[in-house]
């Protein structure tokens, strides 16, 4: 409500805007990419550990970005 918004503004709490359809679509796509990279990393864990490590690192970077979007 408007009064709750005003109270949060006065108390200097961070106010985040709602995600539009495009942002929601992008967020869901990043979640899929994160899951796919984790799966690929796990798949190559025994065969090529260096590749697996790099792929999992990419998945973790994606996860960091996802966490910043949620805040």
DRENVODREN-508487 format. One record per residue (C-alpha): x, y, z; residue in three letters. Coordinates in steps of 0.1 Angstrom, whole numbers, plus 5000, padded with zeros to 4 digits. Each point is the difference from the previous one (the first is absolute). Example, Ala and Ser with C-alpha at 12.3 -4.5 7.8 and 13.67 -1.06 7.14 Angstrom:
! DRENVODREN-508487
512349555078ALA501450344993SER
//
This chain:
! DRENVODREN-508487
500050005000UNK501050364997UNK500350055037UNK502449705003UNK502050144972UNK500350345017UNK501049835033UNK502849804983UNK501250314982UNK500250195032UNK501849725018UNK502649994972UNK499349644991UNK500849904965UNK496949994978UNK500249774970UNK497950034969UNK497949714987UNK501449794972UNK498350044967UNK499449714976UNK503350044982UNK501950005033UNK498249695012UNK500749824967UNK503750095002UNK500249895036UNK498449664992UNK502449964970UNK503050075023UNK498749745025UNK499949754971UNK503550094989UNK501349965036UNK498449655003UNK501349894966UNK503650125007UNK499949815034UNK498849694982UNK502750034973UNK502750055027UNK498849695019UNK499949804968UNK503750074992UNK501249975037UNK501949674994UNK500950044964UNK501450355000UNK500250155035UNK501550334988UNK497150064975UNK497649905027UNK501550255025UNK499750284975UNK496449924990UNK499049985036UNK501750345006UNK497950154972UNK496949855017UNK501050175033UNK500450344982UNK496549974986UNK498749915035UNK501750325014UNK498250214974UNK496749835008UNK500450085036UNK500650374992UNK496850004980UNK497949865029UNK501350265025UNK
//
